[in-house]
Amino acid sequence: MTTFTVATPDRMAELGAAIAARLGAGDLVLLNGELGAGKTTLTRAIGETLGIRGTVTSPTFVLARTHPRLDDAGVELSPHHAPPLVHVDAYRLGSAVELDDLDIDFEASIVIVEWGAGLLDGVSDSWLTVDIARPIGGGANAHHLPGTGTGTETETDTDTGADDALDPLDDFDDEAIEPRTVTVTGTGPRWTDMEWLNAVSD
């Protein structure tokens, strides 16, 4: 477990890039933090580093969104050569069984789960947990929680590359910049070596 301060959105993006550089097929990342903590800012940086199609947004109206990877020419890569990023909003899920019911190919994908604390038992023997805490009293100007908005909700979705409006619900950039306290914990044999984190936690 490593705890450190992330002072700006740029630093959060650097953390995301560092995490992305370690990720491959079968890896699972759990993000915890209240609305506005910066989970989507972190996930967006991971996606940009991986070279995904589309822009990562907080998946409010879908439970899981799959982002294929692109080559330098913008051509979609085969999942066998470049595992897609699957971004999961587990806010409305009550158990690991419900997460499993989404039929995500965990072994062939890089999966990021928001609001997934307590839901990973039996899904994998290894995962990386990132806890993001904003200052006590830090304001979140969002007025609804994931899953409570209007619109069509679906279980899964694949990003088509269309321009999505950036979701303001969980973006470090939307508030007056306040430092975040970040704790990164590796669970299982996949994450026994965490020395790589020193470069971004100093």
KEZAKE-499631 format. One record per residue: x negated, z negated, y negated of N, C-alpha, C, O in turn; residue in one letter. Coordinates in steps of 0.05 Angstrom, whole numbers, padded with zeros to 5 digits, always signed. Atoms other than C-alpha are relative to their C-alpha. Layout:
% residues N
XZYXZYXZYXZYA/...
This chain:
% residues 202
-00017+00000+00024+00000+00000+00000-00018+00000-00025-00036-00016-00027M/+00014-00002+00025-00026+00020-00068+00020+00000-00023+00038+00016-00024T/-00017+00001+00023+00007+00001-00134-00016+00006-00025-00038-00005-00029T/+00014-00008+00024-00011+00031-00201+00020+00008-00021+00044+00011-00015F/-00018-00008+00023+00018+00051-00269-00003+00030-00005-00025+00041-00006T/-00001-00028+00008+00039+00122-00285+00012+00000-00028+00036-00006-00032V/-00007+00004+00028+00042+00126-00361+00017+00023-00011+00032+00019-00030A/-00012-00023+00013+00068+00196-00374+00011+00019+00022+00003+00017+00045T/-00009-00020-00019+00106+00254-00341-00023+00017+00011-00022+00025+00035P/+00023-00016-00010+00040+00292-00336-00014-00014+00022-00023-00002+00041D/+00013+00016-00021+00010+00236-00296+00017-00001+00026+00006-00001+00048R/-00017-00001-00024+00071+00235-00250-00003+00027+00014-00002+00028+00038M/+00004-00027-00012+00061+00310-00240-00026+00001+00015-00028+00014+00036A/+00026+00001-00014-00012+00297-00222+00003-00014+00027-00009-00006+00047E/-00004+00013-00026+00011+00248-00169+00015+00018+00019+00008+00019+00043L/-00014-00018-00017+00060+00299-00143-00018+00022+00012-00016+00029+00036G/+00018-00021-00010+00006+00352-00138-00019-00012+00021-00025+00002+00041A/+00018+00013-00020-00040+00303-00101+00014-00004+00026+00003+00000+00048A/-00015+00003-00025+00015+00287-00051+00004+00026+00013+00001+00029+00038I/-00005-00026-00011+00032+00360-00042-00024+00011+00015-00021+00024+00036A/+00024-00010-00012-00040+00376-00025-00004-00012+00028-00020+00000+00044A/+00003+00013-00026-00034+00329+00036+00022+00008+00019+00021+00001+00043R/-00024-00004-00016+00033+00355+00062-00001+00025+00017-00012+00046+00009L/-00003-00022-00018+00046+00400+00121+00025-00002+00016+00040-00021+00013G/-00024+00001-00016+00099+00415+00172+00002-00026+00015-00017-00037+00026A/-00005+00026-00013+00130+00352+00199-00003-00024-00017+00004-00046-00009G/+00005+00023+00017+00113+00308+00140+00026-00007-00014+00043+00010-00021D/-00024+00012+00011+00167+00263+00111-00008-00019-00023-00025-00036-00019L/+00006+00017+00024+00166+00231+00041+00026-00013-00008+00046+00000-00012V/-00023+00016+00009+00214+00176+00021-00004-00009-00029-00024-00021-00035L/+00002+00007+00029+00227+00167-00054+00022-00021-00006+00045-00017-00001L/-00018+00021+00008+00258+00102-00080-00003-00005-00030-00025-00004-00041N/+00001+00005+00028+00276+00087-00152+00028+00004-00013+00042+00022-00004G/-00026-00003+00013+00336+00079-00198+00002+00027-00015-00018+00041-00018E/-00003-00024+00016+00365+00136-00238-00018+00000-00024-00021-00020-00038L/+00019-00002+00023+00315+00161-00290-00027-00010+00006-00044-00010-00012G/+00027+00011-00006+00256+00131-00254-00021+00022+00001-00044+00017-00006A/+00020-00022-00001+00223+00199-00244-00002+00012+00028-00022+00027+00033G/+00002-00012-00026+00238+00218-00172+00001+00030+00000-00014+00044+00014K/-00002-00030+00002+00258+00289-00191-00025+00012-00013-00034+00033-00005T/+00025-00009+00013+00198+00296-00237-00022+00002+00021-00038+00022+00022T/+00020+00000-00021+00154+00278-00178+00005+00022+00021-00014+00036+00028L/-00006-00020-00020+00190+00323-00129-00004+00028-00011-00014+00046+00003T/+00004-00026+00012+00188+00381-00178-00030+00008+00001-00037+00031+00006R/+00029-00005+00000+00112+00374-00183-00010+00007+00029-00027+00024+00032A/+00007-00006-00028+00107+00373-00107+00008+00029+00007-00007+00044+00018I/-00010-00027-00005+00149+00437-00103-00016+00021-00014-00023+00041-00002G/+00017-00020+00015+00109+00473-00157-00027+00003+00013-00037+00026+00015E/+00026-00001-00013+00044+00456-00121+00002+00015+00026-00016+00030+00033T/-00004-00014-00026+00072+00481-00055+00007+00030-00004+00005+00045+00015L/-00008-00028+00005+00095+00546-00088+00027+00007+00011+00030+00028+00023G/-00026-00005-00011+00168+00541-00071+00016+00020-00018+00008+00025-00041I/-00019-00016+00015+00224+00588-00093+00020-00018-00014+00030-00037-00002R/-00020+00015+00015+00269+00561-00147-00012-00025-00012-00036-00031-00009G/+00008+00024+00013+00265+00497-00187+00013-00024+00013+00037-00023+00018T/-00011+00024-00012+00274+00429-00157+00017-00015-00020+00008-00020-00043V/-00018+00017+00016+00334+00392-00186+00010-00022+00018+00008-00021+00042T/-00012+00021-00015+00367+00328-00165+00023+00011+00015+00042+00021+00003S/-00020-00014-00016+00411+00352-00107+00027-00014+00000+00036-00023+00021P/-00024+00016+00003+00474+00319-00134+00023+00010+00017+00038-00006+00028T/-00024-00011-00013+00525+00366-00103-00006+00012+00028+00012+00023+00040F/+00007-00007-00027+00488+00381-00038-00015-00023+00012-00030-00037-00002V/+00015+00021-00013+00460+00333+00013-00029+00008+00005-00047-00008+00005L/+00027-00010-00006+00400+00377+00029-00003+00029-00010+00014+00046-00005A/+00006-00027+00010+00370+00438-00005-00027+00009+00010-00047-00006+00007R/+00024-00011-00011+00318+00482+00027-00013+00019-00019+00001+00038-00029T/+00015-00018+00018+00265+00515-00016-00021+00015+00016-00041+00003+00024H/+00021-00015-00014+00226+00571+00019-00025+00001-00018-00024-00003-00042P/+00026-00003+00014+00153+00581+00000-00005+00029-00006+00003+00047+00009R/+00006-00027+00008+00127+00643-00036-00030+00004-00001-00045-00015-00005L/+00028-00006+00003+00060+00678-00036-00005+00006-00030+00013+00004-00046D/+00008-00005+00028+00022+00696-00100+00015+00023-00013+00017+00025-00037D/-00015-00023+00011+00063+00760-00107+00030-00006-00001+00046+00012-00009A/-00028+00007+00002+00129+00723-00103+00016+00008+00025+00041+00008+00024G/-00014-00008-00025+00145+00745-00032+00003-00024+00018-00015-00040+00021V/-00006+00024-00016+00178+00694+00013-00017+00000+00025-00019+00021+00040E/+00017+00003-00023+00132+00669+00067+00016-00009+00024+00037-00022+00022L/-00013+00009-00025+00152+00658+00140-00003-00030+00002-00024-00041-00004S/+00002+00029-00004+00169+00585+00154-00022-00008+00020-00032-00030+00019P/+00021+00007-00020+00119+00589+00212-00027-00001-00013-00045-00015-00004H/+00025+00000+00013+00063+00602+00163-00001-00019-00024-00022-00030-00031H/-00002+00018+00023+00087+00560+00104+00026-00016+00002+00047-00006-00005A/-00025+00015-00004+00137+00505+00121+00015-00004-00026+00003-00011-00047P/-00016+00003+00025+00194+00502+00070+00002-00029-00008-00003-00048+00008P/-00005+00027+00010+00208+00442+00027+00030-00005+00001+00046+00011-00009L/-00028+00008-00002+00274+00407+00043+00003-00025-00017-00009-00046-00011V/-00004+00022+00019+00299+00361-00013+00027-00012+00007+00048+00001+00004H/-00025+00013-00010+00351+00311+00012+00008-00022-00019-00008-00038-00029V/-00012+00022+00015+00397+00266-00028+00016-00016+00020+00038-00008+00028D/-00013+00016-00020+00416+00210+00019+00017-00022-00011+00024-00041+00003A/-00016+00021+00013+00456+00169-00031+00026-00006+00015+00033-00030+00017Y/-00026+00004-00013+00521+00179+00007-00002-00003+00030+00018-00005+00043R/+00003+00004-00028+00491+00172+00076-00002-00029+00008-00015-00045-00007L/-00001+00029-00007+00502+00107+00113-00018-00007+00023-00022-00031+00029G/+00016+00006-00023+00456+00113+00173-00019+00023+00006-00017+00045-00004S/+00018-00021-00009+00399+00151+00206+00015+00021+00016+00006+00044+00016A/-00016-00019-00015+00451+00184+00250+00012+00021-00019+00012+00045-00013V/-00011-00019+00020+00484+00215+00188-00022+00019-00011-00017+00042-00016E/+00022-00017+00009+00416+00240+00165-00007+00021+00021-00011+00044+00015L/+00005-00018-00022+00404+00270+00233+00021+00022+00003+00016+00044+00011D/-00022-00019-00002+00472+00304+00230-00003+00023-00019+00011+00043-00016D/+00004-00022+00018+00447+00347+00173-00015+00023+00013-00017+00045+00002L/+00013-00021-00017+00409+00386+00227-00024+00012-00015-00029+00036-00014D/+00025-00009+00013+00345+00389+00187-00022+00003+00021-00025-00014+00039I/+00023-00004-00018+00285+00417+00225-00024-00015-00011-00041-00004-00025D/+00021+00017+00011+00239+00359+00209-00027+00009+00009-00047+00007-00006F/+00026-00007-00010+00183+00384+00253-00012+00025-00013-00036+00028-00015E/+00009-00025+00012+00179+00452+00218+00002+00001-00030-00003+00021-00042A/-00004+00001+00029+00192+00429+00147-00016-00023-00013-00025-00041+00001S/+00009+00023+00016+00165+00385+00092+00025-00012-00012+00039+00002-00028I/-00026+00011+00008+00222+00337+00078-00005-00023-00020-00020-00042-00014V/+00000+00021+00020+00231+00294+00016+00028-00012-00001+00048+00003-00005I/-00026+00013-00001+00288+00243+00020+00001-00020-00023-00014-00039-00025V/-00005+00020+00021+00314+00207-00042+00023-00018+00010+00040-00010+00025E/-00020+00020-00008+00356+00144-00033+00001-00004+00030+00023-00008+00041W/-00001+00000-00029+00335+00142+00040-00011-00026+00013-00016-00026+00037G/+00010+00024-00012+00311+00070+00049+00018-00010+00023+00042-00011+00020A/-00014+00010-00024+00331+00044+00118+00012+00022+00017+00026+00016+00036G/-00013-00022-00015+00352+00113+00143-00020+00016+00018-00011+00035+00030L/+00020-00017-00014+00287+00138+00175-00006-00009+00028-00021+00004+00042L/+00005+00010-00028+00288+00097+00240+00009+00022+00020+00031+00031+00020D/-00005-00020-00020+00283+00146+00297-00003+00029-00009-00004+00047+00007G/+00004-00027+00011+00273+00206+00251-00029+00008+00003-00034+00031+00011V/+00028-00006-00002+00198+00202+00251-00015-00026+00004-00005-00048-00003S/+00017+00024-00003+00142+00153+00269-00019-00003-00024-00033-00023-00025D/+00018+00001+00023+00105+00168+00204+00015+00011-00025+00029+00031-00023S/-00010-00011+00026+00126+00176+00131-00015-00013-00023-00027-00034-00020W/+00012+00010+00024+00100+00166+00061+00023-00010-00019+00041+00005-00024L/-00021+00011+00018+00141+00120+00015-00012-00002-00028-00034-00013-00032T/+00008+00003+00028+00137+00125-00060+00023-00015-00014+00045-00005-00017V/-00019+00017+00016+00172+00069-00099-00007+00003-00029-00030-00003-00037D/+00005-00003+00028+00180+00082-00173+00018-00019-00015+00043-00019-00012I/-00015+00020+00016+00201+00026-00220-00004+00005-00029-00027+00007-00039A/+00001-00003+00029+00218+00035-00293+00001-00028-00012+00010-00047+00001R/+00000+00027+00012+00211-00023-00343+00028-00012+00000+00048+00002-00003P/-00025+00014+00001+00266-00075-00340+00013+00004-00027+00000-00001-00048I/-00013-00005+00025+00317-00057-00392-00003+00029-00010+00009+00037-00030G/+00003-00028+00008+00294+00016-00395+00026+00014+00004+00039+00011+00024G/-00027-00012+00000+00355+00057-00411+00001+00025+00016-00017+00042+00014G/-00006-00025-00013+00383+00110-00366+00025+00011-00013+00046-00001-00011A/-00023-00010+00014+00429+00155-00405+00020+00014+00018+00040+00024+00008N/-00019-00012-00018+00461+00183-00343+00025-00017+00003+00023-00042+00004A/-00024+00016-00001+00533+00163-00337+00015+00003+00027+00038-00007+00029H/-00012-00001-00027+00548+00180-00264-00022+00001+00020-00044+00009+00015H/+00019+00001-00022+00514+00171-00198+00003+00025+00018+00023+00039+00017L/-00002-00022-00018+00498+00224-00146+00025-00002+00017+00031-00022+00029P/-00023-00001-00017+00560+00246-00110+00026-00008-00015+00047-00005-00003G/-00024+00008+00014+00609+00222-00164+00009+00020-00020+00029+00016-00034T/-00007-00020+00020+00610+00284-00207+00021+00019+00011+00028+00017+00034G/-00019-00020-00009+00660+00340-00205-00015+00024+00009-00038+00028+00002T/+00013-00024-00010+00645+00404-00169+00001+00001+00030+00010-00018+00042G/-00002-00003-00029+00639+00430-00099-00025-00013+00013-00048-00006+00006T/+00022+00012-00014+00596+00387-00053-00003+00013+00027+00017+00017+00041E/+00005-00012-00027+00564+00417+00009-00022-00016+00013-00036-00031+00000T/+00020+00015-00015+00520+00388+00063-00028+00011-00004-00047-00004-00010E/+00026-00012+00002+00463+00437+00060+00001+00026-00017+00022+00038-00020T/+00001-00023+00017+00440+00494+00016-00028+00010+00000-00047-00005+00003D/+00026-00012+00002+00383+00543+00011-00003+00011-00028+00015+00026-00038T/+00004-00010+00027+00354+00558-00058-00001+00030+00000-00017+00042+00015D/-00001-00029+00001+00369+00629-00077-00019+00012-00021-00022+00036-00024T/+00017-00009+00021+00321+00632-00135+00014+00003-00027+00001+00010-00047G/-00015-00001+00025+00376+00631-00187-00009-00022-00018-00017-00043-00009A/+00008+00020+00018+00361+00593-00250+00020-00023-00001+00043-00019-00007D/-00017+00024+00001+00389+00522-00244-00006-00015-00026-00029-00016-00034D/+00004+00018+00023+00400+00479-00305-00014-00025+00010-00006-00036+00030A/+00014+00024-00008+00351+00421-00300+00018-00023-00001+00032-00028-00021L/-00018+00022-00002+00388+00360-00277-00011-00024-00016-00033-00032-00011D/+00010+00022+00017+00382+00304-00329+00002-00027+00013-00007-00047+00001P/-00006+00026-00012+00401+00249-00280-00025-00016+00007-00026-00040+00006L/+00024+00015-00010+00331+00232-00256-00025+00014-00008-00041+00022+00009D/+00023-00014+00009+00279+00264-00299-00015-00018-00020-00004-00026-00040D/+00017+00016+00017+00221+00225-00330+00000+00010-00029-00002-00006-00047F/+00002-00012+00026+00222+00273-00389+00024-00006-00018+00022-00003-00043D/-00025+00002+00016+00293+00256-00412+00002-00025-00017+00018-00027-00035D/-00001+00025+00015+00279+00186-00438-00024-00002-00018-00043+00013-00016E/+00025+00007+00014+00231+00157-00488-00020-00007+00021-00014-00022+00040A/+00019+00003-00021+00167+00157-00448-00008-00029+00003-00018-00042-00016I/+00007+00027-00007+00157+00090-00414-00016+00000+00025-00009+00016+00044E/+00016+00001-00024+00105+00073-00362+00017-00007+00025+00036-00023+00023P/-00013+00007-00025+00128+00071-00290-00020-00014+00018-00044-00008+00017R/+00016+00013-00020+00101+00025-00236+00005+00014+00026+00028+00014+00036T/-00003-00016-00025+00089+00066-00173-00015-00014+00023-00038-00022+00020V/+00012+00011-00024+00076+00038-00104+00002+00021+00022+00024+00030+00029T/+00001-00020-00021+00054+00087-00049-00008-00014+00026-00029-00028+00027V/+00005+00013-00025+00057+00063+00023+00001+00020+00023+00020+00035+00025T/+00000-00018-00023+00037+00101+00085+00009-00016+00025+00000-00038+00030G/-00010+00012-00025+00075+00085+00150-00007+00018+00023-00001+00042+00022T/+00005-00015-00024+00052+00107+00219-00027+00013+00000-00042+00012-00019G/+00027-00011-00004-00009+00143+00246-00007+00023-00018-00031+00027-00024P/+00006-00022+00018-00002+00203+00200-00012-00009-00026-00028+00006-00038R/+00009+00010+00026-00017+00160+00139-00018-00024+00001-00016-00042-00016W/+00019+00022-00002-00071+00113+00163-00022+00002-00021-00033-00018-00030T/+00021-00004+00021-00121+00144+00114+00013+00006-00026+00025+00027-00030D/-00012-00003+00027-00098+00134+00042-00021+00002-00022-00015-00002-00045M/+00022-00001+00020-00166+00142+00008+00004+00022-00021-00004+00019-00044E/-00005-00022+00018-00143+00207-00024+00015-00009-00025+00014+00003-00046W/-00016+00010+00022-00097+00166-00069-00016-00012-00022-00007-00015-00045L/+00017+00012+00020-00155+00135-00105-00004+00018-00025-00007+00008-00047N/+00005-00019+00022-00164+00198-00147+00022-00001-00022+00016+00005-00045A/-00022+00000+00019-00096+00190-00180+00009-00028-00008+00025-00032-00026V/-00009+00027+00005-00088+00114-00179-00019-00016-00018-00013-00038-00026S/+00020+00014+00017-00150+00096-00219+00010+00000-00029-00004-00011-00047D/
